[in-house]
């Protein structure tokens, strides 16, 4: 066993969530209820998963917290930003994800969480009409206002550390532009010039978090920390970053099922994915410009698992289509259909159909917990920049595209990366190679 180099998780860990909607309130309520022994954090890897460490007589299967020092749920302190002024209790009731019996026992704690004014630009989310927004003259002013929010929250709640995580809506698609996003100097200049075309509000949140020495996690498919300028800032501030887009329903299925097809050396002719959902996320994604951002994220999964260049006979002509449809009656109860056309011996066709009736926020909540706790572990271990080991939790894992790096989307390869990172931070040798 190597020397353990993770600083202990002492004191209070602040969790600042961008967005106080269905996902955020389900996450916060679940943690508060778990602390009272009234609910179980099912789905959270950090709370249930065990990793093998050692070999032979020294072999053990340990929970994450027994390998690396990890913040206890009792030490988490929550705050939010949102365009709507409702407190976390009001927002949880409005979201209609959780039943009253699972909200009322922590009503007082939720009511005390009142969202700060959001850094918001309606052009990036036209379907949202909230007025709890900052009056900022420029994007740089947004950054400074958000930095002040983080400092005030940290002091007010007496937090030793803070993690910032995005659980707000998908912004319109912002393509990478080397003239604005390549270097930190370029990014800063664009902010100070109030370049609203190339600088999304989410970039301001990430910039503010990193400058205040807080890890930042992008839970939507927005162009935010997945640009070289942000990698430079993360290196400069020695802070971890992770993204993007919480891997909840359909993409979880795709990242786990596509490897079955690949491993069995079956051919793939087409994969059609469609969803219906009726929550605020669905409303925002009903806007074509916002859906395009999500579409880019979801389409990226399959082609990095079933690679046409490596196996042209099997994957040389895949037709991959993704659809999301806003359907209010379903609210947060999302339904995903996958129609998969495969072929086998001598090219004979077969079909696989998957119908996943899931709950979007119920699947997302444990991801927020895991990402927050593990980002905090990474920061205390001195890890900074892109945290590739967190790809397991994300639809479109970050990677250095400027160097031709491909993201790892195979769920089982991602799991190996996760386990090995925790082993290393805990002082154990990584012992599962990624082929």
N, C-alpha and C positions, 0 to 999 in steps of 0.2 A: 504493500500500500504506500502510495506517495504521501508527501506532506500535504495536508489539507490547507488550502489558501483562500477559503471563502470566509469573509468577515461574518461574525454572528449576526443573526436577525434580531437585534435589540431595539426596543422602543416601538413607536407607532408608525405604521406604514399608511401614508395617505394614498387614496385611490381617487384620482380626478377623472371622471368619465365625461367625455364630450357627447352630449345627448342624454336626455332624461326620459326616454321613451320606453317602449315595451322591453327591449333587450336590457337596458340599464337597470330598470326597476325590478325586473325578474331576477337579475344577478344580485342586486343589492338586497332585495327582500329575502332571497334564498340564503345568503350569508348571515343575515341578521337572525333568521329563523334557525339556522343550523347552530349558531352560537348559543341559542336558548335550548337546544336539544329538541326542537319542535319539527325539524325537517332534516333530511340527509342530502349532502352535496353530491348526489349521484351523477355520474358522467365526468367528474373532475379527476383527471389523471393524478394530480398532486395529492388528492385525498384517498384514493383507492389503489392505484396501480403499484405493483412491486417490480423491482428490477433485480436481476441476478447479479451479484458481485462475487468475485473469487471463484476458485476451482477446487475440485476434489473435496478434501476434508474442510477446506475454508469456504466452500460455497454457501452463500446465503441469499435469500430473497427478501429485500428490504423495501419499505415505503420510501418515497423520495425524501421525506423529512428526516429519515434515519441515515441518509447518505449525505445530504447537504443541509445546512441550517436554513430553515424556511420560516417565513412569517406565519404566526398562528392566526386563525380567523378572528380571534378576539382582539388582535392588534390592528385590524383594518379600520380605517376611518374614511368615510365617503364624502365626496363632493361632486357637483356636476355643473356643466353649462348647458343651457338649452334656449331655443328661440321662444318657447312657451314658458310662462312664469309659474305654472303649477308645481307645488312641491312633490317630492317623490311618492308620497301616499296618494295624492290626487292623480298623479300620472299613472301609477300602478292600477288604480281603480279604472281609470279611463281606458287603459290598454286592454283590459278584460282577458288577460292571460291567466292570472291566478285567481283562485276562489277567495271569497272573503275570509274563510277560516285560515287561509295561509297569508293573509295580509294584516288582519286586525291585531294579532298578538304583537306586532312590531309597528303599529300605527304611529305611536309617538316618535319613534326613531326615524321613521320615514318622513313624517311631517317636518322634522327638524332639518331635513335636507332640501334646501331651497336653491334652485339653479341660479347661478350667476348669469349675467347677460352674455349672450353668445356673440362671438365674432362671426358675422353672417353676411352673405351676399346673395340676395334672392335670385340673381342670374344663375347661380350654381344649384339651386333647388327651387324651381319655380312653383312647385305645388305646396310649398310651406308658406304659411302666412302669419307666423308668430311675430310679436312685436317686442319680445324681451331681448333686444339686440343692442350692441354697443354702437355708439355714434362715433365712428372713427374716420378721420379724414383720409388716411392712407393705409395701405397694407402694413407699413412699418408701425403706424400708430396701433393697429390691431395687435401686433407682436408685443409692443410695450405694455398695452392694457392687459393682455393675457399673462405676461410675466408678472405683473403686479398682482393679478388674481392668484397665481400660484404661490407667490411669496406670502400674501395675506392669509391664504388657506393654511399653509404650512405653519405659520406663526400662531394663527387662531386655534388650530386643532393640535398644536404642539407635536407635530409629526417630525420624526427623525429623517424620513425619506418619503418621496412621493413618486408614484408612477402615473403617467397620463395615458389613457386609452380611448380611442375613438370608437363610439358606438352610435354615432349619428348617421344621417342619411348619406346615400351615395350622391356625390357631386357629378356634374356634367364632366364628360371626358376631356382631360387636358393632355394632349400628346407631348411627349418629351421633346424639348427644343434645346439643342446644345448652346444656343445663344443666350439662354436664360437659366438653364437648369444644370449646366455642367460644373460650374465652380461656385464656391461660396460667395466670392466677390460679385459675380453676376447675379446671384439670387438676392443678395442684399441690395444691390443697385436697383433691381426690378421692384423690390418692396418699397424702397424709398421713393421711387418714381411713381408709385401707385399703379403698377402694371396689373390690372385686374384680369387681363386675358391669360397671362401665363402664371399668375400667382393665385391659387385657390385659397379660400379661408383655411382649409385643413393644413396647408403648408405653414400658415402663421401659428397654428396650434403646435405643430411639431417643432418649429423653430424656437418658440417660446419655451417649450418643455425642455429641449436639449440645452438651451442657454441657462436654464435654471437647474441643470444637472438632474433631470428626471428622465428615465427611460420613456420612450414613446412607442406605442403600438397602434398601427393602423388597421382597424377592423372592418373597413369598407374597401372597395376596389379603387379608391381615389389615387390619383397621382400626387403623392405626398412625400414619403421618405424613400421611395424607390427611384431616386434621382441622385447623380453623383454629388451635387452640391450638398445634399443632406448627409451623404456618407462622409463627406469632408467635415461637416459640422459634428457628426457623431464621433469621428476620430479626434477632432480638436477638443471636445468636451469629455471624451472617454465615457460616452454613454451608449447603452444598447438601444438598438432600434429593431422593430419587427413589423412585418406586414406581408401580404395584405389580404383583407377580406376573410372574415370568420368562416371556417369550413363547417357548415352546419348540416344540410340535408342532402341535396342531390349531388353536390361535388364530393361529399364524403363517400357516397355510394360509388361514384365514378372512380375516385382515386383508389378504392379498394377492389372494385370489380374488374376494371381494365387490366390490372396485373394478372388476374385469372386467365383472361383471354391471351395475354402475352406469354405467360408461363406455359400454357398448353399449346402454344404455336398454332392457334386458330386465326383465321383471317377476319378482318373487320371491314365491312363495307360501309356502314353508316351508324351513327348514334344520334338519335333525335331526343332532346330533353325539353320538357315543357313543365311549367309550374303555374299554379294559381295560388294567390294569397291576397289578403284584404287588409293588412295592417298599414301603418304609415309608410313603412318601407315599400310596400307594394304600390301605394299612391305615388310616391316619388318616382319609382321605377316605371310608372305608366307614362312618364315624360320620355320621349324617344332619346333625347340627349343624355339623360341620366341612365337609361337602360343600356345605352352603348357602352358606358363605363363598366357595368356589370357583365355585359356580354363578352367584352375583351378578357375579363378576369376568368369567367367560367370556361371560355373556349381554350384557354391556355393549358388546361389540365391534361387532356387526352393525348395531344400530339407529342408530349414529352415522355409519355409512357409507351405508347405504340408508335415507334419511330419509323416513318416511311423510308428514310435513307438507309436504315439498317436492315429492314425486311420489306423490300418493295413488293414482293409477291403477296405479303400478308396485309400491309398497311399503306400501300402506294396510292390508294384512291379512296380515302375515307371521306364520307360526307358527314360533317359534324354541324349540327344546328341546335341552338339554344333559344328558348322562348320563356318569357315571364309575363303573366297576365294578371292584372289587377281585378280581383273579384271580392268585393266587400263582405258578402255573407260569411266567408271563411275567416275573416279577421286574421289572427296569428296562426291559425291552423292551416299550414301550407300543405299542398298536395303536389308531389312531383311524379311525373311519368317519364320513364326512360324506355324507348323502343330501340333495341340494339339488333342490327342485322349483321350476323357473322356467317362465315363459310368454312367448311372443313374439307375433308378428303376429296380430291378431284374437283374442288370448287363448289360442292353442293351447299346451297344456302340453308341457314337455320335462323331462328329468332329467339331473342330473350326479351322479356317485358318485366319491368320493375315498377311497382306502384307504391310509393312511399308517402303515407299519410303521417306527416310529422308536425311538430310544434316548433316553430322557428325560434322563439325566444328560449324555450326549454332546452333546445340543443345548443344555443349560443351561450347561455349563462355560464355553464362550466368552463367554456373556452376562455371567457373573460377572466375567471378566477385563475385558471392555469397560466394564462399569459401574463397576468399581473404578478403572480408569485414567482414565476420562473424568470421574468425580466428583472425582478428585484434580486433574485439569486445571482443572475448573470452580472448585474452591476456590482454586487458585493464581491464577486469573484474576479473583478477587474476585466471582464469581457466587454468589449465595446464594438460599435459598428453593427453590421447586419448579423443578426442571430439566426443563422441557417437552421439550427437545431429546433427552432420553433415552427418550422415549415409544417410539421404534423398538424397544427391547429389552423392552417390558413389555406385558402383556395388558390391564391396566386403567389407562391413564395418568392421573396425577394432574392435577387441574384445580380451579379455584376454583368449586365448585358454588354457593357462597353468592352469587355474582354472575351466575349463569346461564350460566357458561362450559361449553362442551361439550368433552370430550376429543377429540383427534385420533387416530382408530384406523386410518385409511387408511395402509397400509404405505408407500406411495410419497410421501404427504405427510409422514409421519414421517421418511422418509429425507432429504427436502429440508430439514426442520428441523434434522436432525443435521448435514448438510453445511454449512448456513449458520452454525450455531453455531460449528463448528470454524473456518470461514473467518473469522468475526468475531474469535474469540479469537486467531487467527493474524495478524490485522491486514489481512485481505482483505475486500473488499466482498461482502456476500451478493448473489447475482445470480439466484436462482431463486425466483420468487414462489410462494406457496401460494394456490391458488384456492379 
